[in-house]
Amino acid sequence: LPGVDEVRVVVTAERVARQLVAVASGKGGVGKSTLAANLAIALAKAGRRVGLVDADIYGPSQPRLMQVEGTRPTANDKVLDPVPTPYGVPLLSMGQLVDPGRALAWRGPMAAGALGQLVEADWGATDTLVLDLPPGTGDVQLTMVQKYKAAGAVIVSTPQDLALIDATRAIDLFDKAGVPIIGLVENMAGYVCPHCGESSDPFGNGGAEAAAARLNIPFLGRIPLTIAIRTASDAGEPPAAGNGADAAAFHAIAARVDA
Ligand code: ADP
């Protein structure tokens, strides 16, 4: 029989082997959490064993998106057990651990400490962890990506110039931290009026694809701005879990992330 220490070493090695895919954005409100939830679900549907870590201390929205609002994780010998969700993607969120109002004042090292509890939880056979990072490029994000070397980062932006400039800063942060950029996603691109059918571009169109080409990083795809995405998200039913019109866009992005 192996000694206790040997068992610990094996467990640690297994944890390190898990792939961490960070989802980031230059600023809030561009759909980073929406993409993280749908990417996790789409990867799970494609056969990966996926867990979701909500590290957005400023606005942890994954419990609501994944329909487990109010459920707190249990712990076994101080190691957290991820909360099962209806979508086959277990979840741990900062919002399940602390009052977000208090977390707002956290410095990078404190946030990294809390993130450690989420990442080093009992993820079992999970092979991929999708990490919903806080928006922006502050020391919180830097501490997180440096401590838990992500396998790669997916950057989300709207097509708007200002959002893209912020996204460029986020890309820079990952570059400096040595985290490869998996690619850029354009969200809220193109709105089709449900009444007249005419298409318009509230935040412009194609800006992210052009920016990706300029920055020499892969462009992963475009998610339209739709009422269905907003209402389904609010109801805790991420579109990628269903077969609606918007599911395909998320599945296409997941296939490129998986490639
Ligand atoms: P972030 O994580 O970047 O702050 P969220 O994912 O929380 O952004 O999205 C902000 C709001 O915009 C949410 O109400 C969400 O439902 C909505 N939203 C995100 N993407 C879309 C989209 N493509 N179409 C419609 N609403 C969207």
Residues whose N, C-alpha, C, O or C-beta is under 5 A from the ligand:
A	BS01	ADP	K27 G28 G29 V30 G31 K32 S33 T34 M188 I223 P224 L225 T226 I229 R230 S233
